[in-house]
Amino acid sequence: MNWRVDFSRDSLKFLSRNGLSEGLIVDEIKLALRKFNGENLNVNIKKLSGKWYGFHRIRSGRLRIILEFQFERCRTYVEKIDWRGGAYK
């Protein structure tokens, strides 16, 4: 099953400013999807609440990826990518 990954303008700006590639983020998303399928992987993923209800957070070192999974449509939308201190603002 192929998943489609969409990025917000804000997340793409963050990647270009910091010299990071979309592939790095897609790799983290692939690991998260494998974990959702029941594999025992070391991925730090958490369901968010409050202002970010319905989103998930993937923690990779100091980097935070806030995204929304649409399981029925096999899509994910990356809303925000930021360093640890600024991701939830």
N, C-alpha and C positions, 0 to 999 in steps of 0.2 A: 504494500500500500504506500503510495507516494504522498507525502505531506507537502503542502505549500506554506512557505514562510514569507510573511509580509513584514516590512519594517516601516515604522513611522519616520517622518522627516527628522524629528528630533534625534531618534536613535541613529540614523544614518549620519547626521552631523557629528554626533559624538564619535562615531567610528572614524570618520575622516580626520577630525581634529587630533585624535590620539594615535593615528597610524595603525589602527586595528582593522582586520578584515571581517567581512560578513561570514566567511567560512568558519572562523573561530566561534561565532555565536551559533551558527547552524550545527556545528559539532556538539556544543553543549545541549542544544535542543534535541538532537538525535539521542544523546545519552538519557535525557529526561523521558523521552518517549519509550525507550527500551525499559526504563524503570517502571513506567506506568503499565507496561505489558507484563510485569512480574519478574523481570530479571533482577538479580541481586547486584546492583551497581552502586558505587560510591558517588552519588550525585546529591548535592544539597539543594533540594527543591522544597518550597513551602507554599501552601495556599494562603493568600493574603486576605485580610478583612478590612473593615472600615472603608476609607476612601477608595481603596484598591480592591474592594470585594469583587470576586469573579476572576481575578488575576492570580498568577503564580509568580514566584521569585526564584530564580536560579542564582546561587552564590558560587562564584568561581574566583577564589582568592579575594582581592579587593574589589573585583568587578561584580555589579549586580545587574541582572537582566530581568526586567518585569515584562511579562507576556501573558497573553490570553490564548488558551487552547480551545479550539472548536472541534471536538472529537467527532461529532456527527458529519462534519464537512471536511475532515482531514486537513485543517488549516490551523496555523498559529500566527498571531499578530504580536510582534515585538513593539511594545508601547514605549519603553524607556530602557536605556542602557546608561549607567553612570557608575562612578566610584562609590564606595561604601557610604560616605557621608551625605551625598547629594541625591541618592536614587529615589527617595521617598518624598521629596519636596514637590 
